[in-house]
Protein backbone atom coordinates (compact mmCIF):
# COMPACT_ATOMS: atom_id res chain seq x y z
CA UNK A 1 0.00 0.00 0.00
CA UNK A 2 2.83 2.41 0.90
CA UNK A 3 4.49 1.58 -2.40
CA UNK A 4 1.35 2.55 -4.34
CA UNK A 5 1.07 5.84 -2.42
CA UNK A 6 4.71 6.63 -3.09
CA UNK A 7 4.01 6.27 -6.82
CA UNK A 8 0.89 8.45 -6.62
CA UNK A 9 2.52 11.38 -4.80
CA UNK A 10 4.59 12.62 -7.81
CA UNK A 11 1.49 12.38 -10.04
CA UNK A 12 -0.58 14.38 -7.58
CA UNK A 13 2.16 17.00 -7.30
CA UNK A 14 2.37 17.36 -11.09
CA UNK A 15 -1.41 17.74 -11.32
CA UNK A 16 -1.30 20.37 -8.56
CA UNK A 17 1.34 22.35 -10.46
CA UNK A 18 -0.62 22.10 -13.70
CA UNK A 19 -3.77 23.24 -11.91
CA UNK A 20 -1.90 26.22 -10.41
CA UNK A 21 -0.50 27.15 -13.82
CA UNK A 22 -3.95 26.81 -15.36
CA UNK A 23 -5.41 28.95 -12.58
CA UNK A 24 -2.70 31.60 -13.10
CA UNK A 25 -3.41 31.58 -16.83
CA UNK A 26 -7.13 31.98 -16.17
CA UNK A 27 -6.51 34.87 -13.77
CA UNK A 28 -4.33 36.54 -16.41
CA UNK A 29 -7.10 36.17 -19.00
CA UNK A 30 -9.63 37.60 -16.55
CA UNK A 31 -7.34 40.57 -15.84
CA UNK A 32 -7.13 41.28 -19.58
CA UNK A 33 -10.87 41.05 -20.14
CA UNK A 34 -12.26 43.62 -22.58
CA UNK A 35 -13.44 46.94 -21.27
CA UNK A 36 -17.06 47.37 -22.29
CA UNK A 37 -17.94 50.12 -24.75
CA UNK A 38 -21.51 50.07 -23.53
CA UNK A 39 -20.73 52.18 -20.45
CA UNK A 40 -21.83 55.82 -20.87
CA UNK A 41 -19.18 58.26 -22.05
CA UNK A 42 -18.40 61.42 -20.11
CA UNK A 43 -21.08 64.06 -20.67
CA UNK A 44 -18.56 66.81 -19.95
CA UNK A 45 -14.83 66.86 -19.35
CA UNK A 46 -13.04 69.57 -17.41
CA UNK A 47 -9.28 69.35 -17.85
CA UNK A 48 -8.69 72.15 -15.35
CA UNK A 49 -10.27 70.45 -12.34
CA UNK A 50 -8.70 67.46 -10.57
CA UNK A 51 -11.58 64.99 -10.34
CA UNK A 52 -9.75 61.73 -11.10
CA UNK A 53 -6.35 60.24 -10.34
CA UNK A 54 -3.79 60.47 -13.14
CA UNK A 55 -1.23 58.43 -11.20
CA UNK A 56 -1.03 55.81 -13.96
CA UNK A 57 -0.08 58.57 -16.43
CA UNK A 58 2.42 60.05 -13.98
CA UNK A 59 4.16 56.71 -13.45
CA UNK A 60 4.10 55.57 -17.08
CA UNK A 61 5.28 58.81 -18.69
CA UNK A 62 7.91 59.94 -16.16
CA UNK A 63 10.80 57.96 -17.72
CA UNK A 64 9.94 59.32 -21.19
CA UNK A 65 9.69 62.99 -20.38
CA UNK A 66 9.31 65.59 -17.66
CA UNK A 67 6.32 66.60 -15.55
CA UNK A 68 5.87 70.31 -14.84
CA UNK A 69 3.53 71.85 -12.27
CA UNK A 70 1.86 75.03 -13.52
CA UNK A 71 -1.31 77.08 -12.95
CA UNK A 72 -4.35 77.00 -15.18
CA UNK A 73 -3.85 80.72 -15.84
CA UNK A 74 -0.47 79.94 -17.38
CA UNK A 75 -2.16 77.61 -19.84
CA UNK A 76 -4.67 80.29 -20.80
CA UNK A 77 -1.82 82.77 -21.23
CA UNK A 78 -0.14 80.34 -23.64
CA UNK A 79 -3.38 80.01 -25.60
CA UNK A 80 -4.67 83.58 -25.48
CA UNK A 81 -4.22 84.13 -29.21
CA UNK A 82 -6.88 81.61 -30.15
CA UNK A 83 -10.64 81.54 -29.78
CA UNK A 84 -12.38 78.82 -27.82
CA UNK A 85 -13.74 78.11 -24.37
CA UNK A 86 -11.58 78.92 -21.37
CA UNK A 87 -11.90 76.63 -18.37
CA UNK A 88 -10.37 78.86 -15.74
CA UNK A 89 -13.27 81.34 -15.58
CA UNK A 90 -15.59 78.60 -14.34
CA UNK A 91 -13.82 78.19 -10.99
CA UNK A 92 -12.95 80.56 -8.16
CA UNK A 93 -9.78 78.78 -7.06
CA UNK A 94 -7.29 80.84 -9.07
CA UNK A 95 -4.40 78.93 -7.56
CA UNK A 96 -5.50 75.52 -8.86
CA UNK A 97 -2.28 73.72 -9.77
CA UNK A 98 -2.00 71.26 -12.64
CA UNK A 99 0.63 68.94 -14.06
CA UNK A 100 1.62 68.97 -17.72
CA UNK A 101 4.03 66.59 -19.43
CA UNK A 102 6.87 67.44 -21.82
CA UNK A 103 8.16 64.47 -23.90
CA UNK A 104 11.80 63.86 -24.75
CA UNK A 105 11.67 64.62 -28.48
CA UNK A 106 13.61 66.35 -31.24
CA UNK A 107 12.93 70.02 -32.03
CA UNK A 108 11.21 69.18 -35.32
CA UNK A 109 8.76 66.78 -33.64
CA UNK A 110 5.03 67.47 -33.32
CA UNK A 111 2.04 65.44 -32.05
CA UNK A 112 0.31 62.94 -34.34
CA UNK A 113 3.36 62.66 -36.57
CA UNK A 114 4.75 59.13 -36.12
CA UNK A 115 2.13 56.48 -36.80
CA UNK A 116 -0.82 55.78 -39.07
CA UNK A 117 -4.54 56.43 -39.48
CA UNK A 118 -6.95 53.50 -39.28
CA UNK A 119 -10.58 53.74 -40.34
CA UNK A 120 -12.84 52.32 -37.62
CA UNK A 121 -16.42 52.22 -36.41
CA UNK A 122 -15.53 55.32 -34.35
CA UNK A 123 -14.02 57.29 -37.21
CA UNK A 124 -10.33 57.86 -37.78
CA UNK A 125 -8.15 56.28 -35.11
CA UNK A 126 -4.53 57.34 -34.65
CA UNK A 127 -2.22 54.37 -34.04
CA UNK A 128 1.01 55.85 -32.73
CA UNK A 129 4.59 54.64 -33.04
CA UNK A 130 5.56 56.81 -30.07
CA UNK A 131 6.10 54.79 -26.89
CA UNK A 132 3.64 56.99 -25.00
CA UNK A 133 1.11 57.22 -27.82
CA UNK A 134 -1.66 55.03 -26.40
CA UNK A 135 -2.08 57.48 -23.52
CA UNK A 136 -1.35 60.94 -24.90
CA UNK A 137 -3.14 60.71 -28.26
CA UNK A 138 -6.43 59.29 -26.97
CA UNK A 139 -6.66 61.37 -23.80
CA UNK A 140 -5.97 65.01 -22.95
CA UNK A 141 -4.77 67.89 -25.14
CA UNK A 142 -1.51 69.16 -26.64
CA UNK A 143 -0.16 72.64 -27.32
CA UNK A 144 3.14 74.28 -28.15
CA UNK A 145 4.07 76.36 -25.12
CA UNK A 146 6.33 79.37 -25.80
CA UNK A 147 8.24 78.48 -22.63
CA UNK A 148 8.35 74.66 -22.66
CA UNK A 149 7.73 73.56 -26.26
CA UNK A 150 5.19 70.80 -26.95
CA UNK A 151 3.40 69.77 -23.76
CA UNK A 152 0.43 67.57 -22.90
CA UNK A 153 -2.33 68.11 -20.33
CA UNK A 154 -3.93 64.85 -19.09
CA UNK A 155 -7.62 64.15 -19.62
CA UNK A 156 -9.96 61.30 -18.71
CA UNK A 157 -12.23 61.05 -21.77
CA UNK A 158 -11.16 58.63 -24.51
CA UNK A 159 -11.38 59.47 -28.23
CA UNK A 160 -9.90 57.84 -31.34
CA UNK A 161 -7.88 61.05 -31.85
CA UNK A 162 -8.16 64.56 -30.39
CA UNK A 163 -7.40 66.43 -33.62
CA UNK A 164 -9.00 68.91 -36.01
CA UNK A 165 -8.91 68.43 -39.80
CA UNK A 166 -8.50 70.35 -43.05
CA UNK A 167 -9.15 68.88 -46.52
CA UNK A 168 -8.35 70.07 -50.05
CA UNK A 169 -8.54 68.32 -53.41
CA UNK A 170 -5.16 66.70 -52.97
CA UNK A 171 -4.17 66.99 -49.31
CA UNK A 172 -5.29 66.04 -45.79
CA UNK A 173 -4.12 68.01 -42.77
CA UNK A 174 -4.56 67.64 -39.01
CA UNK A 175 -3.34 69.28 -35.82
CA UNK A 176 -3.66 68.40 -32.13
CA UNK A 177 -6.51 70.00 -30.20
CA UNK A 178 -5.46 72.35 -27.40
CA UNK A 179 -7.10 72.68 -23.95
CA UNK A 180 -9.34 75.30 -25.58
CA UNK A 181 -11.28 72.37 -27.08
CA UNK A 182 -13.76 71.51 -24.36
CA UNK A 183 -15.68 68.24 -24.64
CA UNK A 184 -19.44 68.51 -24.00
CA UNK A 185 -21.58 65.62 -25.18
CA UNK A 186 -24.42 67.80 -26.48
CA UNK A 187 -22.13 70.02 -28.57
CA UNK A 188 -19.18 67.86 -29.54
CA UNK A 189 -16.18 69.70 -31.00
CA UNK A 190 -16.61 71.51 -34.31
CA UNK A 191 -15.35 74.64 -36.03
CA UNK A 192 -18.39 76.42 -34.61
CA UNK A 193 -17.32 76.06 -30.98
CA UNK A 194 -13.55 75.66 -31.50
CA UNK A 195 -11.84 78.27 -33.67
CA UNK A 196 -8.40 78.30 -32.13
CA UNK A 197 -5.70 79.81 -34.38
CA UNK A 198 -2.93 77.19 -34.54
CA UNK A 199 0.52 78.07 -35.80
CA UNK A 200 0.86 77.05 -39.44
CA UNK A 201 3.95 74.96 -38.65
CA UNK A 202 2.05 72.87 -36.09
CA UNK A 203 -0.14 71.27 -38.76
CA UNK A 204 0.71 67.95 -40.41
CA UNK A 205 -0.20 67.63 -44.11
CA UNK A 206 0.12 64.62 -46.42
CA UNK A 207 -1.01 63.92 -49.96
CA UNK A 208 -4.29 62.05 -50.04
CA UNK A 209 -2.80 59.00 -51.72
CA UNK A 210 -0.43 58.65 -48.73
CA UNK A 211 -2.99 59.24 -45.99
CA UNK A 212 -3.43 55.59 -44.93
CA UNK A 213 0.28 54.76 -45.15
CA UNK A 214 2.82 54.93 -42.34
CA UNK A 215 3.39 58.60 -41.52
CA UNK A 216 6.57 60.24 -40.23
CA UNK A 217 8.64 63.35 -40.86
CA UNK A 218 10.16 61.87 -44.05
CA UNK A 219 6.89 61.73 -46.00
CA UNK A 220 4.84 64.71 -44.79
CA UNK A 221 4.58 68.00 -46.68
CA UNK A 222 7.28 70.52 -45.79
CA UNK A 223 5.83 72.84 -43.13
CA UNK A 224 6.88 75.87 -45.21
CA UNK A 225 3.95 75.03 -47.50
CA UNK A 226 1.43 74.76 -44.63
CA UNK A 227 0.22 78.38 -44.86
CA UNK A 228 -0.82 77.92 -48.48
CA UNK A 229 -2.40 74.52 -47.76
CA UNK A 230 -4.40 75.93 -44.86
CA UNK A 231 -5.61 78.85 -46.97
CA UNK A 232 -6.73 76.55 -49.79
CA UNK A 233 -8.45 73.85 -47.71
CA UNK A 234 -11.70 73.41 -45.82
CA UNK A 235 -12.28 72.45 -42.20
CA UNK A 236 -14.09 69.15 -41.65
CA UNK A 237 -13.64 69.00 -37.89
CA UNK A 238 -16.49 67.07 -36.30
CA UNK A 239 -16.02 65.09 -33.08
CA UNK A 240 -19.31 63.92 -31.64
CA UNK A 241 -21.04 61.33 -29.48
CA UNK A 242 -22.60 58.46 -31.39
CA UNK A 243 -23.93 55.18 -29.97
CA UNK A 244 -22.29 55.75 -26.57
CA UNK A 245 -18.88 56.43 -28.10
CA UNK A 246 -16.92 59.45 -29.29
CA UNK A 247 -16.49 59.52 -33.06
CA UNK A 248 -13.89 61.58 -34.94
CA UNK A 249 -15.25 61.75 -38.49
CA UNK A 250 -12.51 63.60 -40.38
CA UNK A 251 -11.88 62.92 -44.10
CA UNK A 252 -14.55 61.17 -46.16
CA UNK A 253 -13.68 57.47 -46.36
CA UNK A 254 -15.04 57.14 -49.90
CA UNK A 255 -12.82 59.95 -51.13
CA UNK A 256 -9.78 58.39 -49.45
CA UNK A 257 -10.56 55.04 -51.07
CA UNK A 258 -10.66 56.62 -54.53
CA UNK A 259 -7.38 58.47 -54.04
CA UNK A 260 -5.47 55.60 -52.45
CA UNK A 261 -7.00 52.70 -54.41
CA UNK A 262 -7.43 50.84 -51.12
CA UNK A 263 -10.69 49.43 -49.79
CA UNK A 264 -11.34 50.69 -46.27
CA UNK A 265 -13.23 48.61 -43.75
CA UNK A 266 -14.72 50.06 -40.58
CA UNK A 267 -12.61 48.11 -38.13
CA UNK A 268 -14.10 47.17 -34.78
CA UNK A 269 -12.39 48.49 -31.67
CA UNK A 270 -11.70 46.21 -28.72
CA UNK A 271 -10.39 47.47 -25.41
CA UNK A 272 -8.31 45.99 -22.63
CA UNK A 273 -7.27 47.51 -19.32
CA UNK A 274 -3.69 48.67 -18.89
CA UNK A 275 -0.99 49.92 -21.22
CA UNK A 276 0.62 48.71 -24.41
CA UNK A 277 0.73 49.11 -28.17
CA UNK A 278 -2.30 48.60 -30.39
CA UNK A 279 -2.80 45.20 -32.01
CA UNK A 280 -4.13 45.62 -35.55
CA UNK A 281 -6.07 42.75 -37.12
CA UNK A 282 -7.82 42.45 -40.46
CA UNK A 283 -11.19 43.45 -39.05
CA UNK A 284 -10.44 44.79 -35.60
CA UNK A 285 -7.98 46.72 -33.46
CA UNK A 286 -7.27 45.94 -29.80
CA UNK A 287 -6.31 48.90 -27.65
CA UNK A 288 -5.41 49.33 -24.01
CA UNK A 289 -7.58 51.72 -22.10
CA UNK A 290 -7.16 53.56 -18.82
CA UNK A 291 -9.35 52.93 -15.80
CA UNK A 292 -9.49 56.10 -13.71
CA UNK A 293 -10.10 56.28 -9.99
CA UNK A 294 -12.38 59.17 -9.13
CA UNK A 295 -11.57 61.30 -6.10
CA UNK A 296 -13.98 61.17 -3.21
CA UNK A 297 -15.84 64.45 -3.13
CA UNK A 298 -15.92 64.31 0.68
CA UNK A 299 -12.17 64.94 0.92
CA UNK A 300 -12.58 68.21 -1.01
CA UNK A 301 -9.68 67.17 -3.27
CA UNK A 302 -7.16 67.73 -0.43
CA UNK A 303 -5.30 64.54 -1.30
CA UNK A 304 -4.29 64.72 -4.96
CA UNK A 305 -1.92 62.25 -6.60
CA UNK A 306 1.20 63.66 -8.22
CA UNK A 307 4.32 62.58 -10.11
CA UNK A 308 7.19 61.30 -7.98
CA UNK A 309 9.49 63.80 -9.68
CA UNK A 310 8.55 67.12 -11.30
CA UNK A 311 9.61 70.74 -11.59
CA UNK A 312 7.56 73.84 -10.84
CA UNK A 313 6.95 76.96 -12.89
CA UNK A 314 8.07 80.28 -11.44
CA UNK A 315 4.45 81.25 -10.84
CA UNK A 316 3.80 78.05 -8.88
CA UNK A 317 6.92 78.68 -6.78
CA UNK A 318 5.62 82.15 -5.88
CA UNK A 319 2.17 80.78 -5.01
CA UNK A 320 3.60 78.07 -2.77
CA UNK A 321 5.91 80.57 -1.09
CA UNK A 322 2.94 82.86 -0.42
CA UNK A 323 0.94 79.97 1.04
CA UNK A 324 3.84 79.03 3.28
CA UNK A 325 4.09 82.57 4.62
CA UNK A 326 0.33 82.73 5.22
CA UNK A 327 0.41 79.40 7.03
CA UNK A 328 3.28 80.58 9.19
CA UNK A 329 1.28 83.68 10.12
CA UNK A 330 -1.75 81.58 10.93
CA UNK A 331 -3.94 82.57 7.97
CA UNK A 332 -6.38 80.08 6.54
CA UNK A 333 -6.56 79.69 2.75
Number of C-alpha atoms within 10 A of each C-alpha: 5 7 7 8 9 10 10 11 11 11 11 11 11 11 12 12 12 12 12 12 12 12 12 12 12 12 12 11 11 10 12 14 12 16 16 10 13 9 9 10 16 16 13 14 16 17 23 23 18 17 19 17 17 22 16 18 19 22 13 14 20 17 11 14 15 19 25 19 20 21 21 22 19 15 22 17 11 14 22 14 11 16 14 20 16 18 19 19 11 10 10 8 11 11 14 16 18 20 22 19 24 20 17 12 11 7 8 8 14 22 24 26 21 18 17 18 19 21 19 21 18 23 23 23 24 24 25 23 18 15 12 18 20 21 24 24 25 23 22 23 23 25 24 19 16 10 8 11 12 20 22 23 20 23 22 20 19 18 23 26 26 25 27 25 24 23 22 17 12 12 19 24 27 22 24 23 21 25 25 23 26 22 20 15 18 10 15 21 24 17 14 11 15 20 15 18 12 17 12 16 15 19 24 25 25 20 17 22 17 16 21 18 15 15 20 16 13 8 13 16 17 13 15 10 12 19 13 11 22 19 10 13 17 15 17 16 21 18 25 20 21 12 11 13 19 21 22 27 23 21 23 12 17 11 12 19 15 12 16 16 10 12 10 15 14 15 19 15 17 17 18 18 15 13 16 16 17 18 12 14 10 8 11 16 18 17 21 20 20 21 15 14 12 11 17 12 9 7 9 10 14 10 9 14 15 18 20 10 11 15 14 16 14 10 15 20 14 12 15 13 12 12 15 13 12 13 12 9 9 9 10 7 6
